[in-house]
Amino acid sequence: MNLLNNITTFKGERSRAVSPENPTGEKGRACMEDSALGPQRKGRGSIRLPMGEETVIADIKGPGIIRHIWMTIRENTEKGSFVMRDVVLRIYWDNSSTPAVEAPLGDFFCNGFGERCDIASLPIVVNPTGGMNSYFEMPFRERARITITNEHPKDITSFFYTVNYAETDSLPENTLYFHAYWKRERQTELAKDYVILDKIKGKGYYVGTFLALTALERYWWGEGEFKFYLDGDEEFPTVSSTGSEDYFGGAWAFHQKDELGRPSVKNYSTLFLGYPFYETKDKTRVRFETGKLNAVHAFGDDSLPRHGLYRWHILDPIAFSEDIKVTCSRLEMMICHCLNVRTMWQQWLIGIRILQKDLIGYFRTEEHVCEVRMPGVTAHRLTYEQ
């Protein structure tokens, strides 16, 4: 893989961008509005997201390829701390009424629990403070429609975004469509594998997983095996991992030791593998826009340990020609409990077993529609309900 060879041969594409400054992406139509700063100076840098409404932020005619998405939003209001879980990203391909991408905004960008976390991977990058970027290529033949639904209990006054894409004359016949799927299980069942992706038919690649998990009991949580059932597999999978920390490229429980030999968590974020988030403090009790502190709970700011991990199958995509099912086992080694998983498919997907868990999956397939859907009611997604 050479990321630089994309700019050594001219392909006749036409670069475009959709943003509040140019909502249609039309040639020569950006930065037309004036502001107090002067003519054509930040006339419309953001948009408002009305409460309870699905807002179309991009409607692009194909064929084309989305190359980069940048978004940012405040993470809390005086109405609550879970804006990034309450606001939902959806992407529809080729006039379909069923979204191919459907996930809470934060979770799509590997920011689980409605909390910010910097990510330094190849396809997903989150920079200070809350600058969320996706570099997954998303080709489409006829149409790409991107929407944002605000299920937070008030209007979001400022939502910033840019969608960079290329207009093309055609796409290869075997072009695959991008999908991303989020799910959660409030409490995993003892000795029962958690189903991340339940048998998607077709051909494509599973390309990544993001897992956000909360350990509900003490001791080590990371021995669950990721299992990929491919092309007719029933009782046993074809591809598996040794354990959860192994799947995410780590080992030995991610431990680092001090001079006295006491272990603690070592976080990391690399191009394809990462454990960027670990937290035992509840950050939701912060000052909101009113300037007042949220009421402090009797237990202060302590919380159950929360973990965020990702793996991208970019150089090692999981290929399937007929169907794919992805699960994660729950192993009771020292009473291991994992939660919150997010996976990615290009037709890519991956998952993990946990007591309470969120999952997002990304994959690519030849179909522009996939029937898996996320929970449609905000209450099913709220972190604080777990």
N, C-alpha and C positions, 0 to 999 in steps of 0.2 A: 504494500500500500504506500503510495506516494501522494501526499496531499498537495504537493506543489505542481503535479503534472496537469492539474485542471486549468492552469493558466499558461501552458506552453503551446497549446493548439487552439486556435479560435474556432468556435463551433457555431457562430452565427446567431447566438442567443441575444435577447434584448433584455437588459436589466431594468427592473421595475421595483417599486416599494410602495406598500400601503401603510399609511399612518394617519393620525388626525390632521396633519398638514396636507395630505393628499389621499383622501378616503377611497378614491377609485383606482389609484395607482397609474392614472393616465399620464402619458408623456407630456412633460412641460407644464404640469399643473400643481407642483408642490410649492409651499411657502408663498401663497398668494394673499393670505390675510395679514392685515396690519395689527399692531398692538401699541401699547404705550411706549414700547421701546423703539418704535419707528416703523416705517414701511417694510413689509415682508420680514418682520422680526418676531418670531415666536407668536404668531397670531392665533394658533390653535395647537398647543402642545399636548393636550390630553382631552379625554371625553368624560362625560358623566355616565355612570351605570345606575339606572333607576332600579329601585328595590323591586324584586319579583319579576323582572323582565329579562328576556333573552335579546341581547344587542348584537347585531351583525357588525363585525369590525372589518371584514374583508369578504368580497364577493368577486372572484377572479375567473375570467374566461380562459379556458385551456386551448391547446395543450401548454403545460408549463411545469415548472419545478420550484416548489418552495425550498429555499436554501437556508434561511435563517429567520428565527422569530425572537424578538426581544420584547419583554413586558416588565412592568413594575407597578406595584400597588401598595398602599399602606397595609400593614399587617393587623391593625386593630382600629376600633372606633370606641366611642363611649358606650356603644351597644354590645360590645364583645370583642374577644381577642382572636377570633377564628376566621378572619376575612379570607385568608388563603385556602381555607377549607370550604367556606360558604360560597365562594365564587367559582363557577364551573366553566372549564374550557371544552368546547366541542368543535370538531372539524368534520364537514360533510363533503364527500366526493361525488362528482358527476350527477348532480340533481337528485341524489338520494335524500330521503327524509329521515334515515337512520344514521346517526353519527358514527364515523369510523374511529374518531378520537373522542373520548369522553372521560374526563377526570377533573377532580378539584385542581384549581390553578397551581397551588403550591406543590401538591403531590406530583403533578406532571413534571415539574422542574426539580424533583428529588428533595423538596422541602416538605417533609411530613409533619403531622401534628399541628399544622397551622403556624409553625415557627420557622424563622429564617435560619438558613445554613449555607455557607459558602461551598460551592462545588467546583472542582477543577478537573473535570473529565473532558473527553473529546466531544461527545455529542451534546452533553448538557453542561452548561457553565452558569454558575450563580456568583456574581461579584458584589462587593460592598456598594451600597447597602440595598440588597434586594433586587439587583439587576439580573433578571432571569432570562437565559438565552438557550435556544435549541438550535443545533446545527444538523439535525436529522434531515436528510433530503426527502422531500415529499412530492413525487411526481403525480400529475393528474392529467387526464385526457380531455375532459369536457369543462369541468368547473370545480373550483375550490371555494367553499364557504366556511368562514370561521366565525364563531359566535362566543360571547361571554354572557353567562347568566348570573345575575346577582341575587343570591338567596340569603344574603346578610340582612338583618332587620333594619336597614336604613339605606338610603342612597349612598353610593360611593362617588364622591365629588370629582376625583381625579384618577383616571386610569390611563396609563401611558403604554404605547405599543408601536412596534414597527414590524412589518412582514416583508422581508426581502425575497424576491422571486425572479425567475427568468421566464420570459415568453420563448417558446420553442415552436418550430414548424411541425415537429412530430416527435413521438416517443417510440422506443423499441417495442416490438410486439410483446415481449416477455417482461415488460415493466411491472413491478410489484407496487401495490398501494400500501401506504403506511397506516397502521392501526395502533391505538393505545387504549388499554382497558384498566379501570380501577375497580377494586372490590375490597370488601372488608368482612371479617367475621368477628363478632363481638367477643366470643370465647370459643377457642378451638376445643374439639372433642378428644378425650383421652384415647390414645392408640389408634386414631383415625387420621389418615393422611389428609392434609388440607389441599383442596383442589384449586390450583391457581388458574388454570385454563382447562375447561372441560370439553375436550375433543372438538377442535375446530377442523372442519374438512376443507381440503384444497391443497395447494402447494405454495411453499414460501419459506421464510426464515424466521425463526425466533431470535430476537436480537438483543434482549436486555431485560433486567429486573431491577426494580427498586423496592426495598423492604423497609417499612417503618414498624418497629415492634416495641412493645412494652412488656417487660418481664413482670409477671404477676406473682411469682414466688421467688424465693431466694435461690442462689447458686446459679450455675452455668446454664445458659439457655440455647447454646448454638450448635447442637449435634444433629439437627434435622437434616435429612438428605433431600436434595432436589432431584426429582425424577422426571425424565422426558420419555413419554410413551409415543413412539413414532410409527406411522404407516402400518396400522393394524395391531400394534402391541396391545395385549390385554392384561395378563397377569403380572408380567414383569416388564420393566422399561428397558430401552436400549442404552440410554445415556443417564448417568447419575453422578452425584458428587459424594465425597466422603462425609462431609458435614457442612453446616451452614457457613462457619468461618472459612472453611476451605473453598467453598463455592465462590465466596467473595474475595478469594486470593490471599487470605491471611492464614494464620496458623496459631495453635496453642493459645486460643482464647484471646488473641490480640493483646497479650500481656506485655508490659514493660515493668522492670523492677528497679527500685531505688537502691541506695547503698546498703540498706539493711535487708534486701531481698523481698521487700513487700511489693506485691503486684498491683498495677493499676492499668486502666485502659489506655491503649495507644491508638489514636485516630489517624486516618490517612485519606488522601484523595488523589488518585492517579488517573491516567487517561482512560482506563477501562475498568478499574476496580477501585472500590472505595468504602470506607467506614467513616464518613465525615462527621457524623452526629452522635453524641452521647451526652445525656443530660439527666440530672437527678433533682433539678430545681424547677419549680413551676414558674415560668416566665409570664404567665397570663395576667398576673396581678401587677400591672404597670400603670403608669399615668396615661390616661386617655386624653382626648382632645379637650375635655373639660378642665384639665389640669389637676383633677382630684385623683387620689389613690383609690383603686378598687378596694372594697372591704377585704381586710385580711382574714383568711380562714383561721380557725382555731389551731390548725396544724402548721401555720406559717407557710413557707414556700417549698416545703419538701414535697417530692413526688416520686412515683415509681420510676425506676430506670427506663429511659427511652433511648432507642437505638435507630439509626438510619444507615442503610447500606445499599450499594448499587453494584451491578455487574453488567457490562456491555459486551455482547457477543458480536463484536464488529469484525475481528480477525478470525473468530471461531463461531460463525453463525450456526444455529441448530436447524438443519435443512429437513424439510418434510415434503413428500410428494403426494400423499393421500390424506393424512390427518395428523394431528398432534394433540396430546394431553399433557399437562404439566402439573405436578403435585409436589408437596413438601411434607416429609414425614415428621411426626412429633415423637421424639424419643425422650423417655423419662430418665435420662442420665442425670443424676443428682436433682431430680425434679426439674427438668428443663421446660420452660414455658417461653415461647416466642410470641410476639404479636406484630401486627401491622405490616403488611407486605405490599410492595408495589412492584409490578413487573412490566417488562416491555416486550412488545412483539414487533417484528418487522416481517412479518409474522414471527415475532419473537415474543417470548413470554417466560416468566420464571416465577417461582413462588417460594414461600416458606411457611412452616407450621408454627402457630403461636396461639396463645390463649385469647388475646384480643388482637385483631390484625387488620391492617389496610394493605391493599395490594394494587399495584398498577402494572399492566403488562403492555409491552410494545412488540409488534410483529409486522411483517410484510406478507401480503398475499396477493394473488392475482385478482381477487374479488375486491370491489370498492366498498362493499358493505359486509359487516360481520354482526351477527345477531346478539352477541353478548352485550349486556348493558349494565351500567352502574346503578346503585340504588338511587331512585329519583327523588327521594325526600331528604331534606337537609338533616333531619334528626337522625337518620341512619349513618351519617357521616361524621357527626360532631365528636371531636376528640374527648371533650369533657363528659360525654355521656358514658364513656367506658369505665 
